[in-house]
């Protein structure tokens, strides 16, 4: 994600949140609009004034409700802010007209609306709305100077006599200056806020890039060390094999067997780590039956399943064609079946169910009746080093999911109804498998 992309996403989220709060708070104004309409009718039931309010109040209340429900369903749409700012300016001008023009108590609210225009409106809309506000102020000013605003005034709010010219001009100039400064202040705050977000996202991106480069260097170094350790381990294993025939049965032979077992385990861990750290090699793709691959993997584990008293069942009622690398898919299935056997109690069943996907491809389900997923792990089970096994490396599932995604499929784990775990491997069909080029070149846990 580039700094610009991150900035725009953060900005959109914050704007949506603020817009939602604004539309929700605005609903509380609906009773106030009704009270204003009733109060105006009681103070001065002039026909034109009541007609304007009778149209404006229900229309404005309907807009408030519609905009709030639209935000609930869709979030912040592209032109929602500009649209609501236009409604706000039109409402202030309308209520100022029906309540006295330049002497209206609603006119100062225009300053706050202008600040909001500068902060949240697009530049073009902000310019047009400020021009409309200034036009309204100057129109009210001209009407007052020519005594043409007498018909606008409410009896309880204004004196019927002529207002001094100096006071009229002062109010007009003050409002004009305030409108201009409010917009400029709003634009300044907006630019400062945007610049701060850009710097924050840019710093975060640079930090993540530096961390990724450092992690790549450490992974390469660790892989080299792991590769170098394989040679002395092979020597230790070979020497232990030479010593085994010379030792009689007893403590010495038992200890040597433990040594060879631990060397085998260390080699297996090093092999998994090397698979994790080295780039994924290109796939040898072909059209294969996922059910046949599962039957081959099940045959490999029949002995282990029998030793543990676990039944291994393959349910493949029909061919499930998939375009895949059979060697890599069997590597994924071996990991899943071994995990299921390790988790299964005696006299339970590990099920491999293979079905075809409606849009093409195969779906392989590996289900057991073990203790199930640890709720505290969640999606962390696919992260390198995360394991619940006492002697596990925490790389098997990471590699398995990377191989599944390299094919254009995916691997997921979920709790099984009634207890246990379900692993679902999705493989694309013969016509849809399009492994991304970057997947073949990226690292397995990246």
Secondary structure, 3 states (H helix, E strand, C coil): CCHHHHHHHHHHHHHHHHHHHHHHHHCCHHHHHHHHHHHHHHHCCCHHHHHHHHHHHHHHHHHHHHHHHHHHHHCCCCCHHHHHHHHHHHHHHHHHHHCCHHHCCCCCHHHHHHHHHHHHCCHHHHHHHHHHHHHHHHHHHHHHHCCCCCCCCCCCCCCCCCCCHHHHHHHHHHHHHHHHHHHHHHHHHHHHHHHHHHHHHHHHHHHHHHHHHHHHHHHHHHHHHHHHHHHHHHHHHHHHHHHHCCCCCCHHHHHHHHHHHHHHHHHHHHHHHHHHHCECCCCCCEEEEHHHHHHHHHHHCHHHHHHCCCEEEEECCCCCEEEECHHHHHHHHHHHHHHHHHHCCCCCEEEEEEEECCCCCEEEEEECCCCCCCCCCHHHHHCCCCCCCCCCCCCHHHHHHHHHHHCCCEEEEEECCCCCEEEEEEECCCCCCCCCHHHHHCECCC
